[in-house]
Structure formats: structure tokens, C-alpha cells
Amino acid sequence: MMKLYSGDLSPYSARVRLQIYAKGITDIVLERPASFGMPKFREDHPIGRIPVLDIDGDMMPESEVIAEYLEAIYPEPSMLGATPRETARIRTLARVGDIYILNNMFMLSAQSRAETRNQGIVDLLGGQVVRNIKALNRMIGTDGFAYGGRVTMADCALVPALFMVDNVLPSVGVDNPIPANANVAAYWAAIQTNEHAARVLVELHRGLEERRELIRSGAFAKMMAAAAAAQAAADAAG
Ligand SMILES: N[C@@H](CCC(=O)N[C@@H](CS)C(=O)NCC(=O)O)C(=O)O
């Protein structure tokens, strides 16, 4: 049986989970890898990030690659278009979610502690997010879905990306650009009523609350320091 190494707060994992839920796939086990964040995980997985799809010991990283693979082996219901041109539109929107929004948001999320914030990083990446939300505003569907009136690979990438913009961008001191972009705001309000999107959003919020509690208690800083020390020791050992 296949396993998806995943975590509640991992937006890239949430992208694949949304696809799994919307397709009604029930034979993939979702699991948080015990070694995630430790040298062992990076030893076992060169990129060292989740999600990873474990196909009987054959490890496949990268959310977009996993999404395309799942689409190929579980073609119904399709999360792509009815024509090659529609599929290209869906993939373009998914790339806006992944590369133009989520990648910048993910890099920005480490800047939420005001005491250690690097304002140059926030200005650079936050500026990109604001610009790209404006671009999305001109591209996004106006019927409650990213494209074509049903859940597609575009929604799978955009829901976790907009979750990060809505919930994490203000914590690095950048105003949330969603309300000022009417089409994105309408999409964001509508897609949250979709049962599959709502399910991953519950998981993402649960993960964010857990993370914030670990930060409040000081446990997160200790975990990060322990992981960094273990990684430095592993690197030094070659
Ligand atoms: N491009 C990758 C990004 C995956 C990624 O950054 N995952 C994060 C969690 S959402 C992670 O594992 N971070 C661990 C690290 O940065 O060491 C994908 O699309 O899967």
C-alpha cells in the first residue's frame, strides 16, 4: 500500500491531500515521518522535505510530481482539463499557487519572530506575494473554483497557498493582500465551503495552532536548536 509522508501544517503536503480527498482515494496511508526534521530524514531523502510518496519503498518527492503521478494512476475524477488547452490553464494556475505564492510564503514564514526578523527578506518576498496575488486576481475563476467549475489541480495548489497568505503573511508584518483583490477574495470565500478544501483547512489550522503553542512554550526553539546541532554533527561526520 502507498504511503504519503505528510504533516498537518505542511502546505505542500496539504496540496496532495486535497487531491487525494477530492478524488476519493482511500488506499494511500497518510503518515508523519518520525524522523522528519532530523538528519536521518535528510539521509534517507536527498531533498529532505515533505511530502514524499512511498510506493513500496520507492520514494517520490515533490508535491507537483506526486500530484501528476496520482493523476496518471487515478485518472477519475479528473483534476485536469477536458482539452490540452484547459489543462495548460489549470497547470498555470497551479504554478502561480506553488512557485509564485507558496514558495515565497514558505520562505517568509521563518520571519515571523519580530526580534530576529530580516526586513530585507520580508520586503523582497512579501513584495512578490503581493504582486502575485494581483496577478492571480486577473486569472482566477469567478464561479467559486480556480478553473472550470469543479476542483482541479489548480485548487489543490491554491488553497494551501492562500491559507498561508491569510494566516501567516500578517505575522511577518505585511498586510494581507487578499481583501483588496476582489476576485481572489470571492474565490477564497467560496472554495472554503467545498468539503474537501474545508477538510485540509481544518488540518492546516490545527497544525498552525500546534506550532504556535510550541512557539509560545519555548519548545519549538529547543526542537530547532536540537535539530540544527544534530544536522551540524551529521554534516561534520561526513
Ligand atoms: N518543492 C517542494 C517543497 C516541499 C517543502 O518545502 N516542504 C516543507 C514542509 S511544507 C519541508 O519539508 N520543509 C523541511 C525543510 O525545509 O527542511 C514540494 O513541492 O514538495
The ligand as a Gaussian input file, in Angstrom:
#p B3LYP/6-31G(d) Opt

LIG

0 1
 N        9.052000      21.937000      -3.639000
 C        8.682000      21.058000      -2.555000
 C        8.624000      21.844000      -1.252000
 C        8.361000      20.961000      -0.042000
 C        8.622000      21.676000       1.269000
 O        9.266000      22.747000       1.341000
 N        8.151000      21.059000       2.348000
 C        8.380000      21.598000       3.667000
 C        7.130000      21.412000       4.517000
 S        5.748000      22.218000       3.782000
 C        9.500000      20.852000       4.344000
 O        9.523000      19.632000       4.315000
 N       10.437000      21.573000       4.967000
 C       11.531000      20.976000       5.687000
 C       12.797000      21.711000       5.482000
 O       12.754000      22.817000       4.901000
 O       13.824000      21.196000       5.913000
 C        7.336000      20.391000      -2.893000
 O        6.613000      20.923000      -3.733000
 O        7.043000      19.309000      -2.355000

